[in-house]
C-alpha cells in the first residue's frame, strides 16, 4: 500500500516557496498511490505564539490555497490537524521512544530558537515528533516536501524504525521524503542565501499567494540583484545567489531546465529579465489568488469540506491508533 501525506503550517500568508516547493507538486500526485492526505497543520503553528482569531482565519486560508492550486478534495483527503486527536496522542507515544540526541540534531529548532534556547517552548523542541506522528498515523509512505523539511521526514523514518525494532514488528512503513519540482528551495528576494519564508519580517523578501499583481511586480522590481548581466551557463551562478534564485523561479514556473533559461537570457541585463519574470509569476499566481478569494467567501462550505476531510482522516487514524495502543501494551477496554 502506498499513501501520500503532506502539510503546511497556517502561520501566515503562504508564499511562492510553499507553492513551488510543495503544493504545486502535490497536484496529480495521487496517481499511482492508494490515497493522499493534505493537512493544514494548525497544532504545529502553536509552537510559536499565535493570535487565536488569526490562526482560525489562516487555517481556512491555507485550505483555500490547497484547493485554489488544484488539490481536488473529492479525490484527496484535506483536513486540519487539530480535528483528528490521534496526531497529539501518537506524538506523545512516539516521543517516549525518541532519543533527545536525535532532536538535538534538528537544524530547524536551532534556527528558530536561536540564542534563546531556554525560552523556546517544549512544543518547538518536540515539533519533529508531532511531524513524525502526522505521517505515521496514516502509515504514509511518500512525503512530498521542500528541501528544508527533508531532515524532519528522515527523523520520522528513524522513529518508525525505532518503533518497529522495539516491538519487533514491521508495523510502520519507513516514509520516503519526496523532494520534487525544479525549485526545491526558493530563496528570499532580499538575500539569496536565506530561504523565502512566511516568517521573514520583511514582506519584500517574499511573494505571498494573496499578493495583488502590482505588488508582485513591485517586489520583483525591488528584488536584490548584482551589477552583472545574467549568466549564459550554470557555472556563471558561482557567488551569485540572487541571480540563481530569480532564474530558478522562472525555470520552475516555465517547467524548463535552468540551463535552458541561461541560454535564453544569458547576457541580458536584469532590467530586461525582471518584467518577464514578474509577468510569469502573475500568470501563475493571479488565478490562484482569485480562486482563494472565492473559497474564502463561502466559509460554511469551506468548513464543511474540512469537516468531511477530517472524518475520512479519523477513520484511518482510529484503526491505526488502536493497533499502536495494542502493540505498546495500553489497556483498551
Ligand atoms: P512549512 O509550513 O514551513 O512549509 C510547507 C511546505 O512548503 C515547503 N517550503 C518551501 N519549499 C521551497 N522553498 C521555500 N522557500 C519553502 N518554504 C517552505 C516546505 O518544505 C514544506 O514542504 N514541518 C512542516 C509542516 C509539516 C509537515 C508534516 C510536512 C508538519 N507535519 C508532515 C510534511 C509531512 C513545515 O513547517 O512546513
Boltz pocket constraint, residues with backbone or C-beta under 6 A from the ligand:
constraints:
  - pocket:
      binder: B
      contacts: [[A, 5], [A, 6], [A, 7], [A, 8], [A, 9], [A, 10], [A, 16], [A, 17], [A, 18], [A, 19], [A, 20], [A, 21], [A, 22], [A, 41], [A, 44], [A, 130], [A, 131], [A, 134], [A, 135], [A, 143], [A, 144], [A, 145], [A, 146], [A, 147], [A, 148], [A, 149], [A, 152], [A, 183], [A, 184], [A, 185], [A, 186], [A, 187], [A, 195], [A, 196], [A, 197]]
      max_distance: 6.0
